[in-house]
Amino acid sequence: MGAGSVEEHVRAIAEQVAIDHGVELVHVEVAGPDNKPIVRVFIDKPNGVTHEDCSEVSFHVGTVLDVEDFIHASYTLEVSSPGLERGLYKRDDYERFAGNLVKIKTRNPIGGQRNFRGRLLGIAGDDVAIEDRTSGRVIIPFDSVSKANLEMDFEQELRRAKAN
């Protein structure tokens, strides 16, 4: 089974386990050498995931992986939260996190630029809109995004902390 199909198979398993445990499957990746791969599963839920959430999902995903035995090497399974600067992978992510600060890297330059940082305006059709700090409003084709992450808004977090 090729690396892409291994990842797809793990994603299908993790998606079902996530649904069963009331969490969102954010992303799955298989990294490392073929003889000792690392299987990473990122999960989330509205108020954040707990250690127990990660442990339960890890146990159930690991059990299915061991039973199906399609990873033909000793692997390491990691289940965790996507973190504060979570990746944006699906179209829904761009809708859900509109208004947040983001970092986006594109496969090809747009207006001579491949790295963008600013406020995510959202997604419409096949285009992601961002208010870039240096270039202003930029429209990025969704298929051109090679990597996108939320970016911590430290000023907003400080204001929120002072208010409490």
C-alpha positions, 0 to 999 in steps of 0.5 A: 500500500502506497504512502498516500493510500495508507494516509487515506486509510488511516484518515477513514479510520480516524474519522469514524473514531472521531465521530464516535467520540464526539470530536472533530478530525482536523488532520491526519499525516503519515511521516518518517521513514517507511520502516518506522512511520509516525502516524499523527492524528489531530483532533479538536472540539469547541472547548478544546480536547482533553488528555482523556479525549486524545487517549480514547481516540489513540486507543481506538484508532490504534486497535483498528490499525493493529487489527487491520495491519495494513501498515507493514512496519512498527509505527508510532501513533500520536494523537493530539490537539492541533494547537493554538496555531492549528492548520487550515485544511478544509474549506469549512476551516476557512469559513469557521475561522474567518476574522482570525489572523492567519499565515498562508503559503501558496504553491505559486506566487500571487502578485510576486508573493508566496507568503501572506499574513493577515486577517482571514476574510473567508472563502467564496467559491474556489477563492480564499480572501485575506487582508494581508498586512503588506499587500491589502486584500488578496484573493488566493485560489484554494487549490494554490494554498500549500499551507495555512495556519491560524496565527495567535493574536497576542494583543487580543489575548492580552486584552481578553486576559486584562478583562477577566 
